[in-house]
Amino acid sequence: MNRASSTTTPPAAVATPGHQTLSTYIQARFDDFSRSQKDVAQYIVDHLDEVAFQTAEELARRANTSSSTVVRFSQALGFEGYPELQHSAREEYRRRHAIAPNGDPAVAPLFSLDQTEYETALAADHLNVEETARKLRRVDVDAAIELIATTPKLLVAGTDQMAFFASYLRHLLMLLDLRAETVASPSQESLGRLSRIDDQTLVIALSAGRSHPLITRAMKLARHRRAKTIAITDATLSDVAKLAKVRLYYSSNSPAYVRSHAALLALVQALAYGVYARDAEGHAEKIKAYRLK
């Protein structure tokens, strides 16, 4: 969509001295919006720092609506299109980070506002790790660590892109002498591992977006056989999350053509470290030997 020409008068929402900020303007107009537009409005107000760098498609996905709704919402505010709304968001973002609430200089943003694609992807990873850390509940993380450390048999399930992280988690746990197996495909070997699930097993399911049928099957079988379950997923409404006893969610937003896995990797490593920390002295020699290799 083309940006407004230089002769176009900016609407009141544009964050310039003497005018309302974008957030304030949206809040003042909130009751005028349609139901779907209100979803967009609420997301922008709550996540301005992210909106400053998101595409219209990404904003639509996060607000559970369509990109056309985002464009119509921008026009309802008086902008020509979404790029102009995003420019206003960036102006407000710049002023927010120029001065902290106590009057001191705020922490500088990770990159300048005219980010390259490379910097935009790195900034998204940075935000994903921060958002994941803020939203994870300590009680859920502690419960997951307790289950991993105390359950006799561990089965880590993840297909496609999640297969790597399932294998990596298994590797980290094996370093602590914890017995772990993986299910990464519907092979005869993997199906055999599923058949051995019992009440002494912990099934850890990793999924991104719509869960693979094999992973859903593993969780259903685990529930039927009274096995313990943990779901690590980026979709709060996924079948895997609904079937799990303990649920850990991570953020995977990315401007790139694939999901971001930075927060997932950090979460997997943090869980393994949590297990290690339960008996750091007991694990110290094993880990020291590994580091010397």
LUMDRENZA-746308 format. One record per residue (C-alpha): residue number from 0; residue in one letter; x, y, z. Coordinates in steps of 0.25 Angstrom, whole numbers, plus 5000, padded with zeros to 4 digits. Layout:
# LUMDRENZA-746308
- NUM | A | X | Y | Z
...
# end
This chain:
# LUMDRENZA-746308
- 0 | M | 5000 | 5000 | 5000
- 1 | N | 5006 | 5014 | 4996
- 2 | R | 5009 | 5024 | 5007
- 3 | A | 5002 | 5037 | 5008
- 4 | S | 5008 | 5048 | 5000
- 5 | S | 5016 | 5059 | 5006
- 6 | T | 5004 | 5068 | 5004
- 7 | T | 4995 | 5059 | 5012
- 8 | T | 4991 | 5065 | 5025
- 9 | P | 4994 | 5055 | 5036
- 10 | P | 4982 | 5051 | 5045
- 11 | A | 4982 | 5055 | 5060
- 12 | A | 4987 | 5041 | 5063
- 13 | V | 5000 | 5044 | 5058
- 14 | A | 5009 | 5046 | 5070
- 15 | T | 5015 | 5060 | 5068
- 16 | P | 5017 | 5071 | 5078
- 17 | G | 5003 | 5077 | 5083
- 18 | H | 4995 | 5065 | 5078
- 19 | Q | 4990 | 5052 | 5084
- 20 | T | 4999 | 5040 | 5084
- 21 | L | 4994 | 5028 | 5076
- 22 | S | 4990 | 5020 | 5088
- 23 | T | 4982 | 5032 | 5094
- 24 | Y | 4975 | 5034 | 5081
- 25 | I | 4971 | 5020 | 5080
- 26 | Q | 4966 | 5019 | 5094
- 27 | A | 4958 | 5031 | 5092
- 28 | R | 4951 | 5025 | 5079
- 29 | F | 4950 | 5011 | 5085
- 30 | D | 4935 | 5011 | 5086
- 31 | D | 4934 | 5015 | 5071
- 32 | F | 4940 | 5003 | 5066
- 33 | S | 4934 | 4990 | 5061
- 34 | R | 4936 | 4977 | 5069
- 35 | S | 4948 | 4972 | 5061
- 36 | Q | 4954 | 4986 | 5060
- 37 | K | 4954 | 4987 | 5075
- 38 | D | 4962 | 4974 | 5076
- 39 | V | 4972 | 4981 | 5067
- 40 | A | 4971 | 4994 | 5076
- 41 | Q | 4973 | 4987 | 5089
- 42 | Y | 4985 | 4979 | 5083
- 43 | I | 4992 | 4992 | 5078
- 44 | V | 4990 | 4999 | 5091
- 45 | D | 4995 | 4987 | 5099
- 46 | H | 5007 | 4984 | 5090
- 47 | L | 5011 | 4997 | 5084
- 48 | D | 5026 | 4993 | 5084
- 49 | E | 5023 | 4981 | 5075
- 50 | V | 5013 | 4988 | 5066
- 51 | A | 5024 | 4998 | 5063
- 52 | F | 5032 | 4987 | 5055
- 53 | Q | 5021 | 4977 | 5051
- 54 | T | 5015 | 4975 | 5037
- 55 | A | 5000 | 4977 | 5036
- 56 | E | 4999 | 4962 | 5034
- 57 | E | 5007 | 4959 | 5047
- 58 | L | 4998 | 4969 | 5054
- 59 | A | 4986 | 4962 | 5049
- 60 | R | 4990 | 4949 | 5053
- 61 | R | 4994 | 4953 | 5067
- 62 | A | 4980 | 4960 | 5068
- 63 | N | 4972 | 4948 | 5063
- 64 | T | 4967 | 4956 | 5051
- 65 | S | 4970 | 4958 | 5036
- 66 | S | 4980 | 4968 | 5030
- 67 | S | 4969 | 4975 | 5023
- 68 | T | 4962 | 4978 | 5036
- 69 | V | 4976 | 4984 | 5040
- 70 | V | 4976 | 4993 | 5028
- 71 | R | 4961 | 4997 | 5030
- 72 | F | 4964 | 5000 | 5045
- 73 | S | 4976 | 5009 | 5040
- 74 | Q | 4967 | 5016 | 5030
- 75 | A | 4956 | 5018 | 5041
- 76 | L | 4966 | 5025 | 5049
- 77 | G | 4969 | 5035 | 5038
- 78 | F | 4981 | 5028 | 5032
- 79 | E | 4983 | 5025 | 5017
- 80 | G | 4987 | 5011 | 5021
- 81 | Y | 4995 | 5002 | 5031
- 82 | P | 5009 | 5008 | 5028
- 83 | E | 5004 | 5022 | 5033
- 84 | L | 4998 | 5016 | 5045
- 85 | Q | 5011 | 5009 | 5048
- 86 | H | 5019 | 5021 | 5046
- 87 | S | 5011 | 5028 | 5057
- 88 | A | 5013 | 5016 | 5066
- 89 | R | 5028 | 5017 | 5063
- 90 | E | 5028 | 5032 | 5067
- 91 | E | 5021 | 5029 | 5080
- 92 | Y | 5031 | 5017 | 5082
- 93 | R | 5043 | 5027 | 5080
- 94 | R | 5038 | 5037 | 5090
- 95 | R | 5034 | 5026 | 5101
- 96 | H | 5049 | 5021 | 5100
- 97 | A | 5055 | 5035 | 5100
- 98 | I | 5051 | 5038 | 5114
- 99 | A | 5048 | 5028 | 5126
- 100 | P | 5037 | 5031 | 5135
- 101 | N | 5046 | 5037 | 5146
- 102 | G | 5052 | 5047 | 5136
- 103 | D | 5065 | 5039 | 5133
- 104 | P | 5069 | 5034 | 5119
- 105 | A | 5062 | 5021 | 5116
- 106 | V | 5069 | 5009 | 5112
- 107 | A | 5072 | 5010 | 5097
- 108 | P | 5064 | 5001 | 5087
- 109 | L | 5071 | 4989 | 5082
- 110 | F | 5073 | 4995 | 5068
- 111 | S | 5070 | 5008 | 5061
- 112 | L | 5056 | 5010 | 5056
- 113 | D | 5060 | 5008 | 5041
- 114 | Q | 5063 | 4994 | 5043
- 115 | T | 5068 | 4984 | 5033
- 116 | E | 5061 | 4971 | 5031
- 117 | Y | 5073 | 4964 | 5038
- 118 | E | 5071 | 4974 | 5050
- 119 | T | 5056 | 4972 | 5050
- 120 | A | 5057 | 4957 | 5051
- 121 | L | 5067 | 4958 | 5063
- 122 | A | 5058 | 4969 | 5070
- 123 | A | 5047 | 4959 | 5069
- 124 | D | 5055 | 4948 | 5075
- 125 | H | 5059 | 4957 | 5086
- 126 | L | 5044 | 4961 | 5089
- 127 | N | 5040 | 4946 | 5088
- 128 | V | 5049 | 4942 | 5099
- 129 | E | 5045 | 4954 | 5108
- 130 | E | 5030 | 4951 | 5105
- 131 | T | 5032 | 4936 | 5109
- 132 | A | 5040 | 4940 | 5121
- 133 | R | 5029 | 4949 | 5126
- 134 | K | 5017 | 4941 | 5123
- 135 | L | 5022 | 4927 | 5128
- 136 | R | 5017 | 4924 | 5142
- 137 | R | 5027 | 4920 | 5152
- 138 | V | 5018 | 4909 | 5158
- 139 | D | 5017 | 4903 | 5144
- 140 | V | 5032 | 4903 | 5142
- 141 | D | 5034 | 4897 | 5155
- 142 | A | 5024 | 4886 | 5153
- 143 | A | 5030 | 4883 | 5140
- 144 | I | 5044 | 4882 | 5146
- 145 | E | 5039 | 4873 | 5157
- 146 | L | 5032 | 4863 | 5147
- 147 | I | 5045 | 4862 | 5138
- 148 | A | 5054 | 4860 | 5150
- 149 | T | 5046 | 4850 | 5157
- 150 | T | 5038 | 4841 | 5147
- 151 | P | 5046 | 4828 | 5143
- 152 | K | 5043 | 4828 | 5128
- 153 | L | 5043 | 4841 | 5119
- 154 | L | 5038 | 4841 | 5105
- 155 | V | 5040 | 4854 | 5097
- 156 | A | 5031 | 4856 | 5085
- 157 | G | 5033 | 4865 | 5074
- 158 | T | 5031 | 4864 | 5059
- 159 | D | 5037 | 4873 | 5047
- 160 | Q | 5043 | 4885 | 5052
- 161 | M | 5041 | 4881 | 5066
- 162 | A | 5048 | 4868 | 5065
- 163 | F | 5061 | 4876 | 5066
- 164 | F | 5057 | 4882 | 5080
- 165 | A | 5052 | 4868 | 5084
- 166 | S | 5065 | 4862 | 5081
- 167 | Y | 5073 | 4874 | 5088
- 168 | L | 5065 | 4873 | 5101
- 169 | R | 5067 | 4858 | 5101
- 170 | H | 5082 | 4861 | 5099
- 171 | L | 5082 | 4870 | 5111
- 172 | L | 5075 | 4861 | 5120
- 173 | M | 5084 | 4849 | 5116
- 174 | L | 5096 | 4857 | 5121
- 175 | L | 5089 | 4857 | 5135
- 176 | D | 5087 | 4842 | 5134
- 177 | L | 5072 | 4843 | 5132
- 178 | R | 5067 | 4832 | 5123
- 179 | A | 5060 | 4838 | 5111
- 180 | E | 5054 | 4834 | 5097
- 181 | T | 5049 | 4842 | 5086
- 182 | V | 5037 | 4841 | 5076
- 183 | A | 5040 | 4849 | 5064
- 184 | S | 5032 | 4841 | 5052
- 185 | P | 5022 | 4831 | 5050
- 186 | S | 5033 | 4820 | 5048
- 187 | Q | 5031 | 4806 | 5054
- 188 | E | 5042 | 4809 | 5064
- 189 | S | 5034 | 4822 | 5069
- 190 | L | 5021 | 4814 | 5070
- 191 | G | 5028 | 4804 | 5078
- 192 | R | 5032 | 4814 | 5088
- 193 | L | 5018 | 4820 | 5088
- 194 | S | 5013 | 4806 | 5091
- 195 | R | 5022 | 4805 | 5104
- 196 | I | 5015 | 4817 | 5110
- 197 | D | 5010 | 4814 | 5124
- 198 | D | 5008 | 4821 | 5138
- 199 | Q | 5023 | 4822 | 5140
- 200 | T | 5025 | 4830 | 5128
- 201 | L | 5025 | 4845 | 5126
- 202 | V | 5022 | 4850 | 5112
- 203 | I | 5027 | 4863 | 5108
- 204 | A | 5021 | 4868 | 5095
- 205 | L | 5026 | 4880 | 5087
- 206 | S | 5018 | 4886 | 5076
- 207 | A | 5017 | 4899 | 5068
- 208 | G | 5004 | 4904 | 5062
- 209 | R | 4994 | 4892 | 5059
- 210 | S | 5000 | 4880 | 5066
- 211 | H | 5004 | 4868 | 5057
- 212 | P | 4994 | 4856 | 5058
- 213 | L | 5005 | 4847 | 5064
- 214 | I | 5007 | 4857 | 5075
- 215 | T | 4993 | 4858 | 5078
- 216 | R | 4992 | 4843 | 5078
- 217 | A | 5003 | 4842 | 5088
- 218 | M | 4997 | 4851 | 5097
- 219 | K | 4983 | 4844 | 5096
- 220 | L | 4990 | 4830 | 5099
- 221 | A | 4998 | 4836 | 5111
- 222 | R | 4985 | 4841 | 5117
- 223 | H | 4978 | 4828 | 5115
- 224 | R | 4989 | 4820 | 5121
- 225 | R | 4990 | 4831 | 5133
- 226 | A | 5004 | 4835 | 5129
- 227 | K | 5009 | 4849 | 5133
- 228 | T | 5009 | 4860 | 5122
- 229 | I | 5016 | 4873 | 5119
- 230 | A | 5012 | 4882 | 5107
- 231 | I | 5022 | 4892 | 5101
- 232 | T | 5015 | 4900 | 5091
- 233 | D | 5013 | 4913 | 5084
- 234 | A | 4998 | 4911 | 5083
- 235 | T | 4989 | 4913 | 5095
- 236 | L | 4977 | 4906 | 5088
- 237 | S | 4985 | 4894 | 5082
- 238 | D | 4980 | 4880 | 5085
- 239 | V | 4993 | 4877 | 5091
- 240 | A | 4992 | 4888 | 5102
- 241 | K | 4978 | 4883 | 5105
- 242 | L | 4982 | 4869 | 5107
- 243 | A | 4994 | 4872 | 5116
- 244 | K | 4995 | 4873 | 5131
- 245 | V | 5006 | 4884 | 5131
- 246 | R | 5006 | 4894 | 5120
- 247 | L | 5017 | 4903 | 5116
- 248 | Y | 5015 | 4914 | 5105
- 249 | Y | 5026 | 4921 | 5097
- 250 | S | 5025 | 4932 | 5088
- 251 | S | 5029 | 4930 | 5073
- 252 | N | 5026 | 4942 | 5066
- 253 | S | 5035 | 4946 | 5054
- 254 | P | 5035 | 4955 | 5042
- 255 | A | 5042 | 4943 | 5034
- 256 | Y | 5036 | 4932 | 5026
- 257 | V | 5037 | 4922 | 5038
- 258 | R | 5034 | 4923 | 5053
- 259 | S | 5044 | 4928 | 5063
- 260 | H | 5050 | 4917 | 5071
- 261 | A | 5059 | 4926 | 5080
- 262 | A | 5049 | 4926 | 5092
- 263 | L | 5047 | 4911 | 5090
- 264 | L | 5062 | 4908 | 5091
- 265 | A | 5063 | 4917 | 5103
- 266 | L | 5052 | 4910 | 5110
- 267 | V | 5057 | 4896 | 5107
- 268 | Q | 5071 | 4899 | 5112
- 269 | A | 5065 | 4906 | 5125
- 270 | L | 5057 | 4894 | 5128
- 271 | A | 5069 | 4885 | 5127
- 272 | Y | 5077 | 4895 | 5136
- 273 | G | 5066 | 4895 | 5146
- 274 | V | 5067 | 4879 | 5147
- 275 | Y | 5082 | 4881 | 5148
- 276 | A | 5081 | 4891 | 5159
- 277 | R | 5072 | 4881 | 5168
- 278 | D | 5085 | 4873 | 5170
- 279 | A | 5096 | 4882 | 5165
- 280 | E | 5107 | 4875 | 5173
- 281 | G | 5103 | 4861 | 5169
- 282 | H | 5103 | 4865 | 5154
- 283 | A | 5116 | 4874 | 5155
- 284 | E | 5126 | 4863 | 5151
- 285 | K | 5117 | 4858 | 5140
- 286 | I | 5116 | 4871 | 5134
- 287 | K | 5130 | 4875 | 5136
- 288 | A | 5134 | 4862 | 5128
- 289 | Y | 5125 | 4866 | 5117
- 290 | R | 5131 | 4880 | 5116
- 291 | L | 5145 | 4875 | 5115
- 292 | K | 5142 | 4867 | 5103
# end
